[in-house]
Amino acid sequence: MDLVLERFPADESLRAWDAADEYLLRHLAETGVSGEVVIVGDRWGALATELAAHRPSQISDSFLAQAATRANLEANGRSGVTLLTSRDTPPPRIDVLLVRVPKSLALLEDQLHRLSPGVHAGTRIVGTGMVKEIHTSTLALFERILGPTRTSPAVKKARLILTTADASIPRTPGPWPLTYRLPADAAIVAGRPVVNHAGVFCADRLDIGTRFLLENLPTMPDASTIVDLGCGNGVVGLAAALTHPGAGVLFTDESFQAVASAEATYRANLEGRPGLAGKAEFRAADALTGLEKGSVDLVLSNPPFHTHQATTDAIAWRMFTGARDALRPGGELWVVANRHLGHHTRLRRVFGNCSLVASNPKFVVLRAVRRQRRR
């Protein structure tokens, strides 16, 4: 690829494409592309940027991937790509369907079901991923939802998925979203329903890190604005809303599926309750970018420590610095994390302080306070 490509946010230590992207683009260069092109799961916009002349639609669950695509299109002087989220209605007709296999099998299932009405007998369907990302269960989804499927030989540890569209397969909706009730020992949210769209972390159960944070949830009686940062399905923000009924709660995540799940969870529990309706906001965003400085009283977070297959602390740094800027003097950031990640060191560097609230053999709950700036 003769392109200038970067991730978003820019990270010089990580490339914005990989061998799976290269393999797919070489295949398309050899076989040609025509008609309505849909690209699903393009991680940093490499596929959309290279294929921009075909005016494709890119469907992504990632706010950061969309931001990377916009930046890479601009950097390479290209345009014509329609950017859609995983919650948008897909194009009604698809002649070429290109699928970058996601980490979540559930998200892949949901995407294929949503795309299937636009697939016809002449649709070319090509998936791509690294060998370690493509499993028998991956191929079974393509075959069950779209048609007969085979794989290519592996090249540089990448592989193509080649599917022949079968128009006789019924175009049925997928099983998502799913709803379950929280366990009886889940503190203030015990027994409440949680709504999960496909691809959201721990979509069928309460994860143990979130459970530990719920057991040690802070109370700030004067808090007027609270943020559930990296909200997932919104359980933490829901607990904060119940604990602080007078506060507004912002649910934010870079996943469009997560934000939709958080909103559905909130509505299922608090819609129509006096004093709570209209107190929540739901936003897909890059951490807390764009939030007014000094406008938040409390930030709660269970930050991720990987992006796709790469383990990185860049996400945590961005979340922590964003929280510091958004908090008012005296405002607090509470974080639950695997104890081995060493977030206490990062928080001390960002905030100048960090205290241990609670710990168990696997997790810690940490608290950092936004200090008043010295004049």
N, C-alpha and C positions, 0 to 999 in steps of 0.2 A: 504493500500500500504506500503510495507516494502522497501521504497526508501528514499534516501537523495535528496530532491528537493528544489531548490531555484528559485526565479524570477531572471530576468536579466534586469537592474542592481539589485543586491541583496538588498532586503528590508525585514528585520526581522519582521516588523510589519504586513506584508501581506504574506499569504500562497501562494505556487505555485500550488495549486490544490484546488478543492472545492467539494461539495457534488455531483454535476453533473458528474464530472470525476469519483468519487468513484462509483456512481450508474452504469454508463456505464461499468466500469471494472468488477464489480460484475456480471452484466448481461452476459458479455462475458465469464467470468470464469465458469458460470453455463451452457452456451450453446455451448462453444467452438469457435475456430477461425481457419479457413483454407483458403488457396488460397491467391490471391493477395489482400493485405490490403491497403486501402487508408484512412488516417486520415486528416480531414480538420478542420482548426481553433483551433488546439491544443494550448492553450494559453501560457503555459510555459513548454511544453514538457512532462507533466506527462503521457499522454496517450502513446506517442511514446516511452518513456523510459520503461514503464511497458510492452509494446507489442513488444519490440525490437527483441525478438527471432523470431518473425514472419516476420521480414525484411520488415516493412511497408514503404510506402511513406507518408511523412507528407507534406501537402500543407498549407502554411501560408502566410498571407498578412503582417506579422509583422517581421521586422528585429530583434527586441528584443526577440520575441518568438523563432525565430530560434537560436539566441545566447543562450537563456536559454536552449533550447533542447540540443545543443552541450555540454554545461556545465553540464547538468544533466546526459546525457549519459556517459560522461567521469567520473563524480563523482561516478556513480554506476557501472563502468566497463562494460558498454554495448555499442554495435555498431550495424551496419546493417541497420540503418534508412536512407532512401533517403530523403534529404531535398529539397523541391521544393517551389518556390514562387507562389503567386497568378497569376503571369504573365507567368509562365511556362506552357507548354503543359502537361495536366494530363496523367497518364498511360492509355494505350489503352484498357486494360481490368481490371475491378474492380470486385472482388468476395465478398469483405467485405468493405462497405463504412461507415465510422464513421464520423459524423458531429457534431462538437461543434458549437451550434447556435451562430452566431455573433450578435453584437448589431445592425448592419445595415441590414435591410431587403433587400435593394438593393444588398449588397454584397452577401447575401445568394442566392438571385435569380441568380446572375451572376455565382456564384460557381456551383450551381446545373445544370445550362445550360452547363457549361464547362465540368462538370463531366459526364453528361448524355450519351454521346456516348460510354463510357466505361462500362456502366451499362447494364447487360443482365438479362434474366428472372430468373436466379438463384442467383443474387446478394442479399446479406443481407445488408439492409440499416437501420442503427440505428443512430438517432440523440440524442443529450442530451443538457440540459440546466437547469438553475434554472427556477422555475415556472413563475417568473416575466419576464423572457426572452422569453417565448414561448406563442405566441398569435394565434388567429384564422388565421390571415394572414400568420403566419409562417407555420402552417400545410397546408394551402391552396397551398403554393409554392411547398412543397414536393409532394402533391397530383397531382398538375397540371403538374409538370415537370417529376416526377419519377414514381408515382403510388399511389394506395390506402394507406391511412395513418391513424394511430390511435395513441393514447398516452397511456402510462403506468400510474398506480397510482403514486401519488407524494410520495417521500421518502425524508425526511430532506429538504423539499422545492425544490427538484429537480425532474425532469421528463424525461422519455425517449420518443422519437418519433420513432415509428415502421412503416416502409414503405415497402410495397410489390412491387417489381419492376414490371412495366408493359411495356413489350417490344414493345407493339403496339403504345405507345405514340410517336409521331414524335419527333425526336431529332433536335430541332431547335435552332439556336443561340439566345442569349439573346439580350436585347435592348441596352446594353452598348457598348461603351461609349456614353454619351450624350453631346451635344454642345449647348450652349446658348450665346447670346451676352450681354455684360455688359451694364448697364443702362447709359443713357446720362449724368448723374451727377456723374459718377465714375472717376472723375479727368482725369489723363493722359491716362487711359485705356478705356475711355468711348467708347461704341459701339464695342469693340473688342471681338472676339470669345474666349470662354473658353471651354476647353475639359475636361470632367470629367468621369473617370472610376468609376465603382460601389464601394460604400463604402466611397468615399471621402466626407469630411465635406462640407455641403452646396453645394451639387452637382447640384442643379437646380436654384441657385440664389446667389447673392453676399451677404455674411454675413455682419451684421452691424458693427462688430468689424473691419473687413478688410476694409470696406468702410471708417471708421473713420481714420484708419491709412493712407489710400490713400489720404485723405483730408489734412493730415499733414505730408506727406512724406518728409524726409530730402533730401537735396542736398549737396553733397560733390564733388566739381568739380575735385579734385585731386584723388578721389577714383579709385583704379585699381582693387580691389577685393571686391565683395559684396556677402553676404550670405543671402538667404531666408531660415531661420531656421524653420523647421516645415512647409514646403512650401505648403502643400495641393495641390490645383490645379495650383499653381504657379502665381496667379494674382499679388501678391506683388513683386515677383522677376521680372515679366514682366514689371511692372511699374518702378522698379529700373533700368532695362536694358534700357528702353526708356529715363529715366531721366539722366542716366550716360552712353551714347553710347560708351564710350571708355573703360568701365570697364568690367571685367569678372564677371559673376554671377554664384554662386553655389546654386543649388536648392537641399535641403536635407530634408528628412523626414524618419521616421521609417516605414512608410507604402509603400509597393511596388506599390500599386495602386495609391497613391498620387504622387510618383515620376514619374510614367508613365503619369499621368495626367498633371503634370507640364511640362514635356518634350513635350507632344502633344500641350499644350497651347502655349508654346514658339515657336515651329515649325510653328504653324498655323499663328502666328503673325509676326515672325522675320526671318524665314528661307529664305535665299537668299538675305536679305537686306544688301547692302554694309556696311562693317564695323562692322556688328553684328554677322554674321554667324560664328560659331565656338567659340563664346565668352562665351558659357554657358556649365555648367557641371551639371549632374544629379546623385544623389547618395542616395541610401538607407543606413542609418547609425544610430548609437546611438548618437544622437545630433551631436556634432562636434568632436567626438573622431577620432583620426587619422589625423586631420588637423594640419599642421605645425604651431607651436606657433609663434605668432607675424606676421602672413601672411595675415591678413584680415583688411580692412579699415572700413567696415560698416556691421553690422549684423541687420537684420530686422526680427521681430518675433511676431506671435500671438499665444503664447504657450497654449497648452491644460492644463486642471487642473484635469483630471480624467484618470484612466486606467481601461478599462472595467467598472465595477460597482463601483469601489473604487475611491473616491475623495482623491487626494493626491497632495502635493506640491513638491514631489520628482522630478517630470519631470521638473518643472520650475527651481529648484535648479541646476539640471544637465545641463540644457540649459544655464543658466546664468553663471555658472562656466566655462563651455566649451567655451562660447563666450568671457569671460574675457581672457582665455588663448590664444585663436586664434587671438584676436585683437592685432594690433600693438599699441605701446604707442601713445595716441591721437586718436585711433580708437573708434568708438561709437557703442553701442547697443541701438536700438530703439524697444520698446515693446508696443503693444496695449493689454489691458486686462480689464476685468471687474473690476471696481474700488474697489469692496468689497474684492478682493483677497489680497490686501496689498503687491503687488509686489515691491512697492517703498522701503519697509523695507528690503526685500531680496536683492534688487539691492544695497542698501547702504552697506549691510554687505559684499557683494561679490566685489563690485567695490570701495567702500569708498565714493561714491557719487551717486546722482540720482536727476534729475530735471524733473519737470512737464512741458511737452510741450503743451498739450491740454487736455481738459476734457469736458464731457457732463454728463447728469444724469446717464448714464450707464457705460461709458468707460473712461479710461485715456490712454494717450500716454506718455510714460516715456523714458527718455534718460539717459544713463550712459556712462561715458568716461573712457577708459583704461588709467590709469595714468602711468607716467614714474616711473620705480622702483627706489627707493632711494638706493644709494650705501653706 
